[in-house]
């Protein structure tokens, strides 16, 4: 195994810094998209007092620390989630770089993960999955699949059909039996988008992981809830977890599982 050089550490630092900036933009998308606001105009502002945030107060991580977690103008507290999402942006940037190197494929996977992260936090906050991400994401990631070595256009099409079709069938069957809405259309479009970049095998893996993690999280949530309360757990975050897991470890885990069954 080669010993990392100074150049390797420098690339990782620059990659992490790039991811921090992307994470800052993710915060903008998470806040504005559910409110049907532009993500490019106007500049960021304090949600409490409405004052525009200066560029030097909008530096990822550092501004949060220097401002001591308060708005410069009104002293309103700044949520820890903002730097957390910025750090996640940097973390996944480095992870993708270490997995795929400096390639077009790496860039595609990274922005795919970014889209999933934005969807995850919006779904947690509002229980919606914005069409402004999934609908353009389907054709964009289908075109991107031509540059990804692990999937061809045929697998991408099958992934789209299996992803969208499988959840649609589940939602239709649930409504047929219970006469109630179960899984939303946003989840169906999300899994269709996921399928365009991970293929049909990735879709099945994503559903399995999402169902397992979602069931575990749902049970834990129900324990803390009153028995007579209905619990609505957004499924989008678990689909995102499943898809991201597949990108990094999917084929390895599938190979290990199949050998375990022999």
C-alpha positions in Angstrom: 0.0 0.0 0.0 1.4 3.4 -1.0 2.1 5.9 1.7 0.1 9.1 1.2 2.2 12.1 0.0 1.8 15.8 0.8 0.1 16.2 -2.6 -2.5 13.6 -1.6 -3.3 15.4 1.6 -3.5 18.7 -0.3 -5.9 17.3 -2.8 -8.1 15.8 0.0 -8.0 19.2 1.8 -9.1 21.1 -1.4 -11.7 18.4 -2.0 -13.1 18.8 1.5 -13.1 22.6 1.1 -15.0 22.3 -2.2 -17.5 20.0 -0.4 -18.0 22.6 2.4 -18.9 25.2 -0.2 -21.4 22.8 -1.8 -22.7 22.0 1.6 -23.4 25.8 2.2 -25.3 25.8 -1.1 -27.2 22.7 0.1 -28.4 24.7 3.1 -29.8 27.3 0.7 -31.7 24.7 -1.3 -33.1 23.0 1.8 -34.5 26.2 3.1 -35.7 27.8 -0.2 -37.0 25.0 -2.4 -40.0 24.0 -0.2 -41.0 27.6 -0.1 -40.8 28.0 -3.9 -38.0 30.6 -3.7 -35.1 31.1 -6.1 -31.9 29.4 -5.0 -29.7 32.0 -6.7 -31.4 35.3 -5.8 -31.4 37.2 -3.4 -28.3 36.6 -1.3 -28.6 34.7 1.9 -30.3 36.5 4.8 -31.1 36.0 8.4 -34.5 34.2 8.6 -35.2 36.1 11.9 -34.4 39.8 11.1 -34.1 39.6 7.3 -30.7 41.4 7.1 -28.5 40.3 4.2 -25.6 38.1 5.3 -22.2 39.6 4.3 -19.8 37.3 2.4 -17.4 37.1 5.3 -20.2 35.9 7.5 -21.1 33.2 5.1 -17.8 31.2 5.1 -18.6 27.5 5.8 -17.8 26.5 9.4 -15.5 29.4 10.2 -18.3 32.1 10.2 -20.4 29.9 12.4 -17.5 29.7 14.9 -16.5 33.3 14.7 -20.0 34.6 15.1 -20.4 32.3 18.2 -23.5 30.7 16.7 -25.4 34.0 16.6 -26.6 36.5 13.9 -24.4 39.5 13.7 -27.4 41.9 13.6 -30.1 40.4 15.9 -28.2 37.8 17.9 -30.7 35.1 16.9 -29.2 31.6 17.4 -27.9 29.8 14.3 -28.8 26.1 14.2 -26.0 23.6 14.5 -27.5 21.9 11.4 -26.0 24.5 9.1 -22.4 23.6 9.8 -23.4 19.9 10.1 -24.7 19.9 6.5 -21.6 21.7 5.3 -19.4 19.1 7.0 -21.4 16.4 5.4 -20.9 18.0 2.0 -17.1 18.0 2.6 -17.1 14.5 4.0 -18.9 12.9 1.0 -16.7 14.9 -1.4 -13.6 13.3 0.1 -15.3 9.8 0.2 -16.2 10.0 -3.5 -12.7 11.2 -4.3 -11.1 8.3 -2.4 -13.4 5.8 -4.1 -13.4 7.0 -7.7 -10.5 9.5 -7.9 -10.6 12.7 -9.9 -12.9 11.7 -12.7 -16.1 12.7 -14.3 -17.7 9.6 -12.7 -16.7 10.9 -9.3 -18.3 14.3 -10.0 -21.5 12.6 -11.2 -21.8 10.4 -8.1 -21.0 13.4 -5.8 -23.8 15.6 -7.1 -26.1 12.6 -7.1 -25.4 12.3 -3.4 -25.8 16.0 -2.9 -29.3 15.8 -4.5 -30.2 12.9 -2.2 -29.0 14.9 0.9 -31.1 17.9 -0.1 -34.1 15.7 -0.6 -33.5 14.0 2.7 -33.5 17.1 4.8 -36.5 18.6 3.0 -38.4 15.4 3.5 -37.6 15.4 7.2 -38.7 19.0 7.6 -41.8 19.1 5.4 -42.6 15.5 4.5 -42.3 16.3 0.8 -39.9 15.4 -2.0 -39.6 18.3 -4.4 -40.3 17.6 -8.0 -37.9 20.4 -8.8 -35.1 17.9 -8.0 -36.5 14.5 -9.0 -38.2 15.4 -12.3 -35.1 17.0 -13.9 -32.9 14.6 -12.1 -34.3 11.6 -14.0 -33.2 12.6 -17.5 -30.0 14.3 -16.2 -28.8 11.2 -14.4 -29.9 9.0 -17.2 -27.6 11.0 -19.5 -24.9 10.8 -16.8 -25.1 7.0 -16.8 -23.3 7.0 -20.1 -20.2 8.2 -18.3 -20.5 5.7 -15.4 -18.6 2.5 -16.0 -20.7 0.4 -13.6 -23.9 1.0 -15.5 -25.0 1.2 -19.1 -28.0 2.9 -20.6 -30.0 -0.3 -20.7 -29.4 -0.8 -16.9 -30.3 2.8 -16.4 -33.6 2.4 -18.2 -34.4 -0.8 -16.3 -33.5 0.9 -13.0 -35.9 3.7 -13.9 -38.7 1.3 -14.7 -38.1 -1.0 -11.7 -37.6 1.9 -9.3 -40.7 3.8 -10.3 -42.8 0.7 -11.1 -42.0 -1.2 -7.8 -43.1 1.6 -5.5 -46.1 2.5 -7.7 -47.2 -1.1 -7.4 -46.8 -1.1 -3.6 -48.6 2.2 -3.3 -51.5 1.0 -5.5 -51.8 -2.3 -3.6 -51.8 -0.5 -0.2 -54.5 1.9 -1.4 -56.5 -1.0 -2.8 -56.5 -2.9 0.5 -56.7 0.0 3.0 -58.5 2.7 0.9 -55.9 5.1 2.3 -52.8 6.8 0.8 -49.6 5.1 2.0 -46.5 5.9 0.0 -46.5 9.3 -1.7 -45.8 10.0 -5.4 -42.6 11.8 -4.3 -41.1 8.5 -3.1 -41.9 6.9 -6.5 -40.2 9.6 -8.5 -37.3 9.6 -6.1 -36.7 5.9 -6.6 -37.1 6.3 -10.3 -34.4 8.9 -10.3 -32.2 6.7 -8.1 -32.7 3.8 -10.6 -31.3 5.8 -13.5 -27.9 5.9 -11.9 -27.6 2.7 -9.9 -29.6 0.3 -12.2 -32.1 -2.3 -11.3 -29.8 -4.2 -9.0 -29.1 -0.9 -7.1 -32.8 -0.3 -6.9 -33.4 -3.7 -5.3 -30.5 -3.1 -2.9 -31.8 0.4 -2.1 -35.3 -0.9 -1.3 -33.9 -3.6 0.9 -31.7 -1.3 2.9 -34.3 1.4 3.1 -37.0 -1.0 4.3 -34.6 -2.5 7.0 -33.4 0.8 8.3 -36.8 2.4 8.0 -38.5 -0.4 9.9 -35.8 -0.2 12.7 -36.2 3.6 12.9 -40.0 3.3 12.9 -40.0 0.9 15.7 -37.8 3.2 17.8 -40.0 6.1 17.0 -43.2 4.2 18.0 -41.7 3.3 21.3 -41.5 7.0 22.2 -45.0 7.8 20.9 -48.4 7.4 22.5 -50.2 4.3 21.4 -53.2 6.2 20.0 -51.1 8.5 17.8 -50.6 7.8 14.1 -46.9 7.9 13.2 -45.8 9.3 9.8 -42.2 8.4 9.0 -40.8 9.9 5.7 -39.4 7.2 3.5 -37.2 9.5 1.3 -34.3 9.6 3.8 -34.1 5.8 4.0 -34.2 5.5 0.2 -31.3 8.0 0.1 -29.4 6.0 2.7 -29.9 2.8 0.7 -28.7 4.5 -2.6 -25.6 6.0 -1.0 -24.7 2.7 0.6 -25.0 1.0 -2.7 -22.7 3.5 -4.4 -19.9 2.8 -1.9 -20.4 -0.8 -0.8 -23.3 -2.3 -2.8 -21.6 -4.8 -5.1 -19.3 -5.9 -2.2 -22.2 -6.4 0.2 -24.2 -8.3 -2.5 -21.3 -10.6 -3.2 -20.8 -11.2 0.5 -24.5 -12.0 1.0 -24.7 -14.4 -1.9 -21.6 -16.3 -0.7 -23.2 -16.4 2.7 -26.2 -18.3 1.3 -24.1 -21.0 -0.3 
